[in-house]
Amino acid sequence: MQYRTLGRTGVQVSTLVLGAMNFGSLGRTTQDEVTAMVDAALEGGINLIDTADRYSQGESEEMVGKAIAGRRDDIVLATKATMPMDEERNHQGSSRRWLVTELDNSLRRLGVDHVDLYQIHRWDPTTSDEETLSALTDLQRAGKIRYFGCSTFPAYRLVQAEWTARQNHLSRYVTEQPSYSILQRGIEAHVLPVTEEYGLGVLVWSPLASGWLSGAVREGQAITTSRSTLLPQRFDLTLPSNRARLDAVEKLAKVADEAGLTMIQLALGFVTAHPAVTSAIIGPRTMDHLRSQLAAADTVLSADVLDAIDAIVTPGVDLAPEEKFDTPPALLDPALRRR
């Protein structure tokens, strides 16, 4: 396992992060399975675990808390808030009212008195940066969080938050958690230059592109991944974007074979090769998934392999741009671009 400094915090974190999205009802995992995966991840050198209140509506946090009991001090623990937790309209977002309440809920579920990294899961256009950063700064000063970051923010929102923190003498985001893979490279054109400029750590999610880069999706064979069951449209080969992804996967498989790598090693080695990226978040649902991903922990791709990947998927390009989660609201809702 390799280790890198998380932004400018001085905290050393593993280049692979154990993501807990599949812990609980979403991934149909039991507590025993979760504990076994946490044990194996820690033994493999992972020291950062990333969860969120939203994952299985708090169940993931509860399972992580039980799995790390007695060894909390050896783990960099991260969680997130802002996504809707129920039908109550104020049980979401990044207002001071909700963040203060929900952090206490997360700490209770995790069974800890603080988290190392508290992240805003999505940019909340209804709440000002000053409101959010002020609340997070107060939570940090109260000792409930050590640092705070954001997830899937557009580049211009990262810049705005940076300047808001400076102008109001508030603590700043120290990390960004964007979606990034060989098939979704858009952040190379806008987000990653900003994170490098401001010294943010970058924890990328979906480096296997929802399973497209796991080796389980190939030409001529049925797609039977759990993600394809949950999100069938993302794997519908009648759609041009999905056809383009499959064509790229077939070419990438040849690159991996020639380099003596698995597709997972190619995919994880690619994202961690970017100088702006700190770590890649893996989200195993089973122990077999975890083992296959831990096998990529020390993968370093040669310049020739990286050049071959660039020739297949153009740098800065998303093959499925409609799946981006950082699109400005006005591009999604016509009412926001009409007078």
Buried (B, 14 or more C-beta within 10 A) or exposed (E): EEBBEBBEBEBEBBBBBBBBBBBBEBBEBEBEBBBBBBEBBBEBBBBBBBBBBBBBBBBBBBBBBBBBEEEBEEBBBBBBBBBEBEEEEEBBBBBBEBBBBBBEBBBEBBBBEBBBBBBBBBBBEEBBBBBBBBBBBBBBEEEBBBBBBBBBBBBEBBBBBBEBBEEEEBBBBBBBBBBBBBBBBBBBEBBBEBBEEBEBBBBBBBBBBBBBBBBBBEEEEEBEBBBBEEBEEBBEEEBEBBEBBBEBBBBBBEBBEEBEBBBBBBBBBBBBBBEBBBBBBBBBBBEEBBEBBBBBBEBEBEEEBBEBBEEBBEEEEBBBEEBBBBEBEEEEEEEEEEE
